[in-house]
Amino acid sequence: MTSEEINDSGLLALARAGEPEAFGELFDRHRDRVFRHALRAIRSAHDAEDVTGIVFLEAWRRRESIRDVNGSIVAWLLATANNVIRNYSRSARRYRHVLASLPIAADTPDHSHAVNDRLDFDEQRDALRAALSRLPRRDQEILSLCVIEQLSTADVAAALRIAPGTVKSRLSRAKGRLAALLDDPHQLTSTEGGLS
């Protein structure tokens, strides 16, 4: 007997007996209907997704007391959705009321440019920039993609059309070279080329 041939009551009995896959099947069967019901009531897809999640969390939590009607739990799910929607709407109204009662914030000057200027002159940042500029272009490229931009090894490999293992080994070498430059400030001021 396939899960499609088992009615909600049968799946609910299996879920009560400790089979979460059966509850997953109930979720798959009815999530869209609960979502559409919530969406009609609150008109926000994001909020309807939240309501749907809460309804099924409640269904899992209260699976021992769910009542089925003619082998279906749809009525219970939709009634629970109505309760969740009311609570959700009430909470949103209270939140809007609190926001409306707050005083309007006065305009404050934007100090971000001054902060950025100070950070740009920071000695460690200058040393790091100098060290990066002394590295071969290939090392700069790997460090900027993997460390600064935090792309995955697989993404960098695809972008540079090289193997992921090559990305890892180049990144390791580049980090070592950068650390050596930062540990020896004399290399940063020498007129010779970068590390080989």
BELUR-V951258 format. One line per field, one symbol per residue. ss: DSSP state (a for helix, b for strand, c for the rest). A space follows every 10 residues. Layout:
ss: ???
This chain:
ss: cccccccaaa aaaaaaccca aaaaaaaaaa aaaaaaaaaa aaccaaaaaa aaaaaaaaaa acccccccbc cbcaaaaaaa aaaaaaaaaa aaaaaaaaaa accccccccc caaaaaaaaa ccaaaaaaaa aaaaccaaaa aaaaaaaacc ccaaaaaaaa cccaaaaaaa aaaaaaaaaa aaacaaaaac cccccc
